[in-house]
Amino acid sequence: MSYESAHAGDGQDQEQVRRRTGGRSARVREAVLRATLDALAEVGLDGLNFSEIGRRAGVHATSVQRRWGSRENVLLDALLSYAGQNIEVPDTGSLRGDLLRFSRSFADYFATPLGAAILKMLITASQDDADLSANRAEFVRLRLAAMRAMMERALARDELRSGIDLQIALDLAMGPIYVRTLITRQPIDDSFIEQYVDMLLDGIAT
């Protein structure tokens, strides 16, 4: 048997190995990110470490540390993944429709135990931890950039008044959710969302 025929399946076998490895790697990553968020919700930031994450994910703590490098990195990865899946940045074709759906998604996100834990972490994490502060700022920056797309689409559709500051408009859109979630603890129902969205549009829409 020639070398070529004896090894004809090597490339295919290697490709299958790569696919299996990639699939397992994706599953491990998902398990670690889920474990990170579960730990954050249950034990808080102070109890979040590689040992706790590894135990919950069913992998060695050293494997988690080797892949992400720091607790802050795995936390940022988990936060971005979760927020990307659970905070909708809609495109309904109108600014009012986008704001209604976004506000509902935003409020529902913070109403969950995990969303509440994430919000607490973003607000109370020590400024003395430079890495955590930097990653927190990056998380907020990326989420705001994604949400800003709503306002940019509205601007392109000529739905906004001339000279409107998009960042301020976005701050106004998110503000009522933060106030009711963090300060007044009043309910955030569909009637409230519709009222404040319409009031916002009275000030910024054409």
ABEGO torsion letter per residue (X at the ends): XBAAAAAAAAAAAAAAAAAAAAAAAAAAAAAAAAAAAAAAAAAEAAABBAAAAAAAAGBBAAAAAAAAGBAAAAAAAAAAAAAAAABBBBBAGBAAAAAAAAAAAAAAAAABAAAAAAAAAAAABBAABAAAAAAAAAAAAAAAAAAAAAAAAAAAAGABBBGBBAAAAAAAAAAAAAAAAAAAGBBBBAAAAAAAAAAAAAAABX
